[in-house]
């Protein structure tokens, strides 16, 4: 049975932060898995409900950095064009969502469609930053030896998606500027 030890001297030698939650390893694994599912689906749900106007303009998070060379960095050095299509696309999971898998031929010349696509790359990027930020919550209820791996997992599973959004957005912005 799990219990919480909130004393400075816990019976567990793993406690470094003043308290520890002691539980069966199997329960811990299930809780970690449940939390990751919650973080991933929850971040998509939350960002889906943020009004589009929030994503209409670059902010400090979304603006293209100089080293990115208008997105060319990702193509030249990370060969993103070779592996980006292997990633799952879940933009349309929630009602009214926007699938970003392909640039629809019918919408290519439509500036409004391109602007929506650009906004959705920002939404997708934020969706993948949130689990990385939330990964620090694992330090609240896990031993340090387990908790340190949670941000690593978060970065490894979300960074590829962030990079794809950051690679595509400048290309779309150049296209929109020509329309």
Rosetta blueprint (number, residue, H / E / L):
1 X L
2 X L
3 X E
4 X E
5 X E
6 X L
7 X L
8 X L
9 X L
10 X L
11 X L
12 X L
13 X L
14 X L
15 X L
16 X L
17 X L
18 X L
19 X L
20 X E
21 X E
22 X E
23 X L
24 X L
25 X H
26 X H
27 X H
28 X H
29 X H
30 X H
31 X H
32 X H
33 X H
34 X H
35 X H
36 X H
37 X H
38 X H
39 X H
40 X H
41 X H
42 X H
43 X H
44 X H
45 X H
46 X H
47 X H
48 X H
49 X L
50 X L
51 X L
52 X H
53 X H
54 X H
55 X H
56 X L
57 X L
58 X L
59 X L
60 X L
61 X L
62 X L
63 X L
64 X L
65 X L
66 X H
67 X H
68 X H
69 X H
70 X H
71 X H
72 X H
73 X H
74 X H
75 X H
76 X H
77 X H
78 X L
79 X L
80 X H
81 X H
82 X H
83 X H
84 X H
85 X H
86 X H
87 X L
88 X L
89 X L
90 X L
91 X L
92 X L
93 X L
94 X L
95 X L
96 X L
97 X L
98 X L
99 X L
100 X L
101 X L
102 X L
103 X L
104 X L
105 X H
106 X H
107 X H
108 X L
109 X L
110 X L
111 X H
112 X H
113 X H
114 X H
115 X H
116 X H
117 X H
118 X H
119 X H
120 X H
121 X H
122 X H
123 X H
124 X H
125 X H
126 X H
127 X H
128 X H
129 X H
130 X H
131 X H
132 X H
133 X H
134 X H
135 X H
136 X H
137 X H
138 X H
139 X H
140 X H
141 X L
142 X L
143 X L
144 X H
145 X H
146 X H
147 X H
148 X H
149 X H
150 X H
151 X H
152 X H
153 X H
154 X H
155 X H
156 X H
157 X H
158 X H
159 X H
160 X H
161 X H
162 X H
163 X H
164 X H
165 X H
166 X H
167 X H
168 X H
169 X H
170 X H
171 X H
172 X H
173 X H
174 X H
175 X H
176 X H
177 X H
178 X H
179 X L
